[in-house]
């Protein structure tokens, strides 16, 4: 048995064992079952490759290689599905967004392989120099290799996105799974690209690379299974485009360089070492990617620059700029803590960061955010109330960061239990109190630093500053919440005051009627009067409900070409006779406007009603229309009591703000909404004791949506 046979059969055994081990504990999650299906597909590919190598006759080799390509056709869809679901808390959103690429990745390669299974490999021969077996692919086989190449790159891009979105211990848990699959997919992308570059010829000697990468990748993935929770993580990657993907950049650079290299080699007459050189280039790019993604390398690079180029360990301007940018939009305490945890993890190269916040009564600590604790685990580790109060009392008088592993205080032992070690060589755990306005608001605990590096005085200073900034942010959010609650309470009290006033009068009328009902029920005149009173009460309640309901809905206008003067005339018809107020109108000719006649009728009626109620019995209300600088102007003036400047500036047009005894303060609020829906303006001039003028300005032409 040759070395190639050993690799192939070892791949079958290892992939099958991994599939069985994961299926044994898979549960109902999608990612583990996708992993099982992918491992079985890899096992089938290795099986058929081993049978191909063991075959004696060329036709037999072609037969088994066709089956091997059919097994490979399952890989793009399965592993793309896995890369979208593995360790992602929002995988359903990604599956919905990627449903078309997923359908193509599943259906097209499988359809090609099974429908054209006799045309995947069209001929077989041996190389003149080396005697290696070469299989010439047909068009379906060429297209299948393109799908395998693209599928490998897409799966790597999605795994990279998950890895980058994970922070702290979550990244540590997914690291070897991503590395293992990365090794397999990178080598598959390499062999597929070589098939396409070498005139669509499949060299069986290249396939041992796939088998070697498969064994190495399975070993790395098996290593990840020893890290608890590798399938139970909830990472939430961004939905932004993958334009900044390191995988995409490196894949593009590699394919470009190898393509140019192949053209140069062909022009110069060929190079027998071309395949080896292309593989060396691929390995160099992989090592570069690993270095760029390594937390330990970035930490050592930062320290080397600080030590040898005489610059601070941290670029404080960039740190604070980043802190402000990533926390400015947080409107909840948990959002602020999550953003701060991610920043602390990246800046200090620590894997475990947890935020605990004091509750409203300062009697216990509540879990806010963590890079390695789930809510269930945090609930199990949460300190008892008495222990939490002892921690809060101690840290309130000790505002600086504290090394928990060197402290002998009882409260430090409590915090060590709340923040267990993940690594034996992860260094000391540090507690950073969050104190704002002289009050203890919470604390941040961090540990498991990369390489177990100790914290320096620069680290402690920056931690203290970041803790103070987080505390200030928490305090601002708490004060904003209290202010919002106060405003909501004020609005409720204002609304309830109007309700109580109206309902009290209504209840008094009905109560008086009920008291007299047994005594005067036989009196027909009393019954008629009672029915009229009940009808008035019901009408009043319906009007109250209708006017209040209008506040809940956005104003919708149906614009038609209309004459504003006709709308005003409809509103004023019979008004003077009904109200007894002297009404003067001066309606000048206007071009037709695009407006909603029914909604504008409400505005005119409301303004004239307010004006007539503001004047005395001998008062006058003047209504005018005119054209001025591209606007149609409607003005309603009265010589009544007027309004004081304070009410104009602070209360006018606000709901439930009125100067009338029986008003709700809703009419002008609604009128303003209607005018603004027409993209118009409403202006007010008023003087106490002299009167008020309202002007409605409506634009000519079609309003812009």
Secondary structure, 3 states (H helix, E strand, C coil): CCHHHHHHHHHHHHHHHHHHHHHHCCCCCHHHHHHHHHHHHHHHHHHHHHHHHHCCCHHHHHHHHHHHHHHHCCHHHHHHHHHHHCCECCHHHHHHHCHHHHHHHHHHHHHHHHHCCCCCEEEEEECCCCCCEEEEECHHHHHHHHHHHHHHHHHHHHHHHHHHHCCCHHHHHHHHHHHHHHHHHHHHHHHHHHHHHCCCEEEHHHHHHHHHHHHHHHHHHHHHCCCCCCCCCCECCCCCCCCCCHHHHHHHHHHHHHHHHHHHHHHHCCCCCHHHHHHHHHHHHHHHHHHHHCHHHHHHHHHHHHHHCCCCCCCHHHHHHHHHHHHCCCCCHHHHHHHHHHHHHHHHCEEEEEEEEECCCCCCEEEEEECCCCHHHHHHHCCCHHHHHHHHHHHHCCCCCEECCCCCCHHHHHHHHHCCCCCCCCCCCEEEEEEECCEEEEEEEEEEEHHHCCCCHHHHHHHHHHHHHHHHHHHHHHHHHHHHHHHHHHHHHHHHHHHHHHHHHHHHHHHHHHHHHHHHCCCHHHHHHHHHHHHHHHHHHHHHHHHHHHHHCCCCCCCEEECHHHHHHHHHCCHHHHHCCEEEEEECCCCCEEECHHHHHHHHHHHHHHHHHHCCCCCEEEEEEEEECCEEEEEEEECCCCCCHHHHHHCCCCCCCCCCCCCCCCHHHHHHHHHHHCCCEEEEEEECCCEEEEEEEEECCCCCC
